[in-house]
Amino acid sequence: MITGELKSKIDRIWDSFWSGGISNPLEVIEQITYLLFLRRLDDLQTLAEKKARVTGGVIEDPKYLPGQDHLRWSRFKNADPDVMYKTVATEVFPFLQQYGAQVGGDESTYTEHMKDARFTIPTPALLSKVVDALDDIPMGDRDTNGDLYEYMLSKIATAGTNGQFRTPRHIIDLMVAMTAPKPGDEICDPACGTAGFLVAASGYVRREHPGTLTDAVQRAQFHKSMFHGYDFDNVMLRIGSMNMLLHGIESPDIRYRDSLSQGASEDAEKYTLILANPPFAGSLDYESTAKDLQRVAKTKKTELLFLALFLRLLKPGGRAAVIVPDGVLFGSSKAHKELRRILVEDEKLDAVVKLPSGVFKPYAGVSTAILFFTKTNSGGTDHVWFYDVRADGFSLDDKRNPVEANDLPDVLARWAKRDGDEQNRARTEQSFCVPKADIAAQGYDLSLNRYKEVVHDEVEHRAPLDIIADLERLETDIQQGLIDLRAILS
C-alpha cells in the first residue's frame, strides 16, 4: 500500500497536467509512462556503469551510446525549463522512438511499444514541474512502484467513460485466487488493456510460490514467457507494458493484435491459463472475423467469439476464468447454445459465479458472470458449481463506496469445497452444484435462476368474506356518521 504522502505527490502531478491543459486521463498516464521509462533507462545505465567500474570490464547492455549522455534523465532533469523542454522534445523523444533499433533489437516489448511515443506536454513549465515531482518519488522498491502505477491507473476508472478499460481489482484478485497460477504456467489475456489480470497473476505467483524467483529456470520463465497479453490499442499496450515493468516483470509478451480478426491459429493450444474480461461490443464485421473462430461460433457477437478464441488458445488441461455478460448464459441463438453445449459436453465447465449488476458501475450496469472451465477435448463435466454473489464489498450504486457486506471471501472458501461439502448444498442456498444431466435437460441454459429454488414463506390470509364483512361494517359506520353530521348542521 502506498502512503498518503505518496498519493498526495501523485495527485499533485495529476493536477499539474490538468491545470497545464491535458485533461484526457489516458494522455496523462501515457506521458507519465514515457517519463518513467526514461528514468528507468537511466537507472539501468547507472547500475551497468557501477558494475563495470567494480569489475574493471566494459558496460554490459548499454542503454545509451557514446555522445548521448545529455539524453539521460539524470542530466536533463537539472537543466533550465526551456533547455530541458527543447532537449526532451527534439532529442529525447526521437531517441525513445528509435531505442529498440539502436540497442540492436532489445528483447523487451517496452521498447517496441515506445516507437510510437508522442510528446504532448505543452509547456516548459509543466514539463519541469512534472519531472521534478517524478524525480522526488522513490522508485527503488518494486512493490511501491507497482502500487504507484496502480493508483494512477485507478484515476482512469474515476475519470468517466475510460473506466471501461479497468476491471475492478477485487474481482481480478478473486479470479486469480480461484485459478491459482503456478510456476510453469503460460498465462494469457487476449484483451489485456492495462494488464491488470497479468499483474495480479504475477503477484500471486510471487506470494504463493516464493521459490520461483530463486530457481534459475523458473525465474527465466517467470520474466520471459509466463505472461502474454494482446490488445489493438497502442496506448493500452504502452500503459500495460509499463504496469508490468513496474511490478517487476522484465520481458512480458505484450503484443499488438486484433484477437478476433487475426484469429488464434498462430497461438493455438499455447497457454495453460486464460484470465480475461473481453469487450462486450455487441457485434463486429462478420467478414473481418477470423475463419477459425467462425467455425466454432458462426456469429457476430464478440463475447461468443472471444469464448471460441479462449478454447482455441488453451492447451488440453488448460483452465480459464473469464467474465461474460449474462446473455451468454441463456441466449437462445444457435451460436449461444452450441458454445454452451461445447463447454458442458466437450470440455469441463467448472463453475458459474453470478456477479451483482452494480459491479461495473458507474460505467455500465450490465449483469455479468464469471465462467470457470478447463479444456479437455474429451468432456469431464460431472456437475457445475453455481454461486450467487449478492455483495462485493462496495455499494452497488454509482458511488461504489466500501460497505461491510462482502461475499467474495465466501466464494473462495466454498470454491475449494466444490467437490466435497458443496455437493450436499440445497438449491435454496447461495451456492450449490447442478449435475450435468440437469443442465443438458434445460438445453444447456447456464443462468443461475434456472436452477435456484426459492422458498416462499407461508402467509395466512383472512378469508375474503370476513374482509368484505368488515368493509360493510365500516361503510355502515361512515353512512351513520354522515347522517349524524347532517342532523347537527340542519
SEKOL-971328 format. One record per residue (C-alpha): z, y, x; residue in one letter. Coordinates in steps of 0.05 Angstrom, whole numbers, padded with zeros to 5 digits, always signed. Example, Ala and Ser with C-alpha at 12.3 -4.5 7.8 and 13.67 -1.06 7.14 Angstrom:
// SEKOL-971328
+00156-00090+00246A
+00143-00021+00273S
// end
This chain:
// SEKOL-971328
+00000+00000+00000M
-00016+00070+00025I
+00038+00122+00024T
+00039+00185-00017G
+00025+00226+00045E
-00039+00188+00060L
-00060+00192-00013K
-00049+00267-00010S
-00094+00272+00051K
-00150+00233+00016I
-00141+00276-00046D
-00148+00339-00004R
-00213+00312+00028I
-00239+00295-00042W
-00221+00365-00067D
-00256+00396-00008S
-00321+00362-00027F
-00315+00384-00099W
-00299+00456-00081S
-00355+00453-00029G
-00407+00436-00082G
-00412+00360-00080I
-00387+00334-00147S
-00420+00265-00152N
-00365+00216-00132P
-00416+00166-00104L
-00444+00220-00059E
-00374+00239-00035V
-00359+00166-00018I
-00427+00159+00016E
-00416+00220+00062Q
-00346+00197+00079I
-00374+00128+00094T
-00423+00157+00145Y
-00368+00196+00179L
-00321+00136+00181L
-00377+00094+00211F
-00387+00146+00266L
-00313+00147+00281R
-00312+00071+00286R
-00372+00071+00334L
-00334+00120+00379D
-00271+00077+00376D
-00311+00015+00395L
-00344+00052+00453Q
-00276+00075+00478T
-00249+00004+00477L
-00310-00022+00514A
-00302+00033+00567E
-00228+00016+00577K
-00245-00058+00585K
-00299-00042+00636A
-00251+00001+00676R
-00198-00054+00677V
-00246-00110+00695T
-00290-00068+00741G
-00351-00092+00703G
-00404-00058+00661V
-00394-00034+00590I
-00409-00092+00543E
-00447-00078+00479D
-00451-00002+00488P
-00455+00038+00423K
-00483+00099+00458Y
-00536+00104+00511L
-00531+00150+00572P
-00540+00222+00551G
-00514+00210+00480Q
-00440+00225+00493D
-00446+00291+00455H
-00461+00250+00392L
-00394+00215+00394R
-00340+00232+00343W
-00290+00250+00397S
-00339+00302+00425R
-00368+00337+00365F
-00302+00339+00326K
-00276+00393+00374N
-00338+00437+00370A
-00342+00503+00331D
-00362+00491+00259P
-00433+00519+00268D
-00445+00479+00331V
-00416+00416+00300M
-00459+00424+00238Y
-00523+00432+00278K
-00507+00373+00322T
-00490+00327+00264V
-00549+00348+00221A
-00603+00348+00275T
-00579+00295+00324E
-00522+00252+00300V
-00555+00230+00234F
-00622+00215+00265P
-00583+00173+00316F
-00547+00138+00259L
-00613+00122+00223Q
-00642+00091+00286Q
-00578+00059+00312Y
-00596-00014+00297G
-00662-00009+00334A
-00632+00029+00392Q
-00580-00023+00409V
-00631-00079+00406G
-00621-00105+00336G
-00547-00104+00327D
-00529-00163+00283E
-00483-00122+00238S
-00511-00108+00170T
-00477-00040+00171Y
-00530-00014+00219T
-00585-00039+00174E
-00557-00001+00114H
-00547+00063+00155M
-00621+00072+00169K
-00630+00110+00103D
-00570+00154+00115A
-00578+00225+00088R
-00534+00283+00109F
-00519+00325+00047T
-00456+00363+00067I
-00480+00435+00052P
-00439+00480+00098T
-00409+00480+00168P
-00342+00500+00138A
-00340+00438+00093L
-00361+00391+00149L
-00308+00419+00196S
-00254+00412+00143K
-00273+00340+00126V
-00279+00319+00199V
-00210+00349+00215D
-00180+00314+00154A
-00211+00246+00171L
-00190+00252+00244D
-00118+00263+00221D
-00117+00196+00184I
-00092+00136+00225P
-00146+00083+00226M
-00116+00033+00275G
-00088-00015+00222D
-00135-00060+00183R
-00092-00062+00121D
-00085+00014+00120T
-00160+00022+00130N
-00175-00024+00072G
-00124+00007+00026D
-00150+00077+00041L
-00221+00057+00024Y
-00198+00021-00039E
-00162+00084-00060Y
-00226+00124-00050M
-00266+00072-00089L
-00215+00078-00146S
-00237+00150-00153K
-00306+00125-00172I
-00274+00089-00231A
-00238+00153-00253T
-00299+00197-00249A
-00339+00177-00311G
-00398+00131-00320T
-00399+00109-00248N
-00338+00066-00264G
-00387+00012-00285Q
-00392-00007-00212F
-00319-00028-00206R
-00286-00089-00237T
-00210-00077-00246P
-00175-00101-00184R
-00123-00143-00221H
-00178-00182-00256I
-00213-00194-00189I
-00147-00218-00159D
-00137-00266-00216L
-00206-00297-00209M
-00198-00303-00134V
-00129-00336-00140A
-00155-00385-00192M
-00214-00406-00149T
-00171-00407-00085A
-00222-00393-00029P
-00210-00433+00034K
-00236-00437+00106P
-00307-00463+00108G
-00326-00434+00040D
-00392-00396+00034E
-00375-00342-00017I
-00428-00301-00054C
-00431-00244-00103D
-00504-00234-00124P
-00487-00166-00156A
-00436-00143-00106C
-00432-00068-00117G
-00374-00043-00075T
-00359-00115-00053A
-00292-00118-00089G
-00296-00194-00100F
-00313-00208-00027L
-00258-00162-00002V
-00206-00196-00047A
-00230-00265-00025A
-00224-00246+00048S
-00153-00222+00036G
-00135-00287+00001Y
-00161-00329+00058V
-00123-00287+00110R
-00059-00292+00069R
-00061-00365+00047E
-00095-00394+00109H
-00069-00353+00168P
-00094-00404+00218G
-00166-00385+00200T
-00166-00327+00250L
-00133-00366+00307T
-00184-00422+00307D
-00247-00400+00344A
-00296-00438+00299V
-00262-00416+00234Q
-00256-00344+00259R
-00331-00341+00274A
-00348-00370+00206Q
-00299-00321+00172F
-00331-00260+00204H
-00404-00280+00204K
-00422-00330+00150S
-00367-00335+00097M
-00384-00273+00056F
-00451-00257+00024H
-00469-00201-00024G
-00533-00176-00056Y
-00548-00110-00090D
-00611-00069-00103F
-00576-00002-00097D
-00576+00022-00024N
-00517+00068-00037V
-00476+00009-00061M
-00497-00032-00001L
-00472+00021+00047R
-00407+00030+00009I
-00396-00045+00001G
-00411-00057+00075S
-00361-00004+00097M
-00310-00032+00049N
-00317-00100+00083M
-00315-00068+00152L
-00251-00030+00138L
-00220-00094+00111H
-00233-00127+00178G
-00297-00167+00166I
-00342-00158+00226E
-00410-00181+00202S
-00414-00199+00128P
-00482-00215+00099D
-00492-00155+00052I
-00566-00150+00035R
-00615-00113-00008Y
-00641-00159-00062R
-00660-00155-00135D
-00629-00222-00150S
-00666-00234-00216L
-00735-00212-00193S
-00736-00246-00124Q
-00706-00310-00150G
-00660-00358-00117A
-00708-00405-00081S
-00691-00377-00013E
-00616-00388-00020D
-00617-00447-00068A
-00555-00492-00062E
-00528-00450-00005K
-00459-00427-00030Y
-00394-00462-00046T
-00362-00406-00087L
-00391-00351-00131I
-00348-00293-00155L
-00385-00242-00197A
-00386-00192-00254N
-00461-00185-00263P
-00490-00126-00301P
-00499-00134-00376F
-00561-00091-00380A
-00586-00126-00442G
-00657-00145-00423S
-00709-00134-00369L
-00783-00141-00358D
-00798-00214-00370Y
-00858-00212-00323E
-00815-00189-00265S
-00764-00244-00274T
-00765-00300-00223A
-00802-00361-00248K
-00750-00409-00222D
-00698-00376-00266L
-00744-00375-00327Q
-00750-00450-00322R
-00675-00455-00333V
-00669-00400-00385A
-00730-00372-00419K
-00701-00305-00437T
-00698-00231-00421K
-00623-00228-00425K
-00595-00211-00357T
-00527-00244-00370E
-00562-00311-00383L
-00609-00303-00324L
-00551-00290-00278F
-00517-00353-00303L
-00581-00392-00287A
-00581-00358-00218L
-00509-00378-00204F
-00525-00451-00220L
-00585-00447-00173R
-00546-00416-00115L
-00487-00464-00116L
-00483-00526-00074K
-00464-00590-00111P
-00389-00587-00114G
-00391-00511-00111G
-00349-00471-00161R
-00357-00405-00197A
-00315-00353-00233A
-00359-00303-00269V
-00348-00251-00323I
-00395-00255-00383V
-00400-00216-00449P
-00374-00254-00510D
-00446-00263-00535G
-00457-00315-00481V
-00403-00358-00513L
-00431-00361-00583F
-00503-00333-00581G
-00550-00372-00625S
-00616-00365-00587S
-00647-00426-00555K
-00631-00399-00485A
-00558-00387-00503H
-00549-00457-00530K
-00586-00491-00473E
-00546-00456-00419L
-00481-00475-00452R
-00505-00546-00460R
-00522-00548-00386I
-00453-00523-00367L
-00418-00575-00411V
-00463-00635-00403E
-00498-00629-00336D
-00444-00592-00297E
-00368-00587-00303K
-00343-00530-00346L
-00271-00519-00326D
-00245-00461-00367A
-00259-00403-00413V
-00210-00345-00405V
-00218-00295-00461K
-00203-00223-00439L
-00180-00167-00486P
-00235-00118-00504S
-00200-00059-00471G
-00203-00086-00400V
-00264-00044-00381F
-00244+00019-00419K
-00257+00077-00418P
-00327+00059-00395Y
-00341+00001-00442A
-00306-00032-00499G
-00347-00096-00494V
-00310-00161-00505S
-00314-00208-00445T
-00291-00274-00419A
-00287-00308-00351I
-00324-00374-00344L
-00300-00423-00291F
-00347-00480-00274F
-00364-00530-00220T
-00435-00551-00203K
-00441-00627-00202T
-00513-00641-00227N
-00482-00702-00260S
-00434-00676-00313G
-00359-00686-00309G
-00333-00642-00365T
-00277-00682-00399D
-00244-00622-00431H
-00247-00547-00427V
-00185-00504-00418W
-00181-00441-00461F
-00134-00382-00452Y
-00129-00322-00498D
-00108-00262-00455V
-00077-00210-00500R
-00047-00163-00448A
-00066-00150-00375D
-00010-00103-00354G
-00045-00040-00377F
-00053-00006-00444S
-00118-00026-00478L
-00138+00046-00496D
-00179+00095-00455D
-00119+00117-00414K
-00103+00047-00387R
-00032+00064-00370N
+00013+00010-00340P
+00054-00030-00391V
+00103-00088-00386E
+00062-00138-00426A
+00020-00179-00378N
-00008-00249-00389D
-00043-00256-00322L
+00015-00289-00284P
+00019-00339-00341D
-00056-00352-00337V
-00050-00370-00263L
+00012-00414-00274A
-00019-00452-00333R
-00086-00459-00297W
-00051-00502-00245A
-00027-00549-00302K
-00093-00554-00339R
-00100-00628-00323D
-00027-00642-00339G
+00021-00608-00388D
-00034-00564-00417E
-00067-00626-00446Q
-00009-00632-00496N
-00010-00560-00520R
-00027-00549-00593A
-00087-00506-00611R
-00040-00456-00642T
-00015-00437-00572E
-00042-00383-00527Q
-00074-00435-00483S
-00099-00505-00499F
-00151-00557-00480C
-00211-00579-00522V
-00245-00646-00510P
-00319-00645-00493K
-00337-00684-00556A
-00308-00629-00600D
-00348-00576-00563I
-00412-00616-00569A
-00399-00625-00644A
-00396-00550-00651Q
-00464-00540-00618G
-00432-00522-00551Y
-00401-00459-00581D
-00350-00434-00529L
-00316-00379-00569S
-00241-00389-00569L
-00234-00373-00643N
-00279-00433-00659R
-00223-00480-00635Y
-00159-00440-00642K
-00117-00458-00702E
-00080-00402-00737V
-00015-00418-00772V
-00003-00375-00833H
+00068-00362-00854D
+00080-00387-00925E
+00098-00329-00970V
+00125-00340-01040E
+00098-00290-01091H
+00126-00277-01161R
+00088-00305-01220A
+00034-00258-01245P
+00062-00259-01317L
+00130-00236-01291D
+00097-00178-01255I
+00058-00159-01318I
+00123-00162-01359A
+00156-00114-01310D
+00097-00066-01315L
+00101-00068-01391E
+00175-00051-01389R
+00161+00007-01341L
+00105+00031-01387E
+00153+00029-01447T
+00205+00068-01408D
+00154+00121-01389I
+00130+00128-01461Q
+00201+00135-01487Q
+00215+00188-01434G
+00154+00228-01457L
+00178+00224-01530I
+00248+00249-01510D
+00218+00306-01468L
+00173+00327-01526R
+00233+00329-01573A
+00271+00374-01525I
+00214+00423-01518L
+00198+00428-01593S
// end
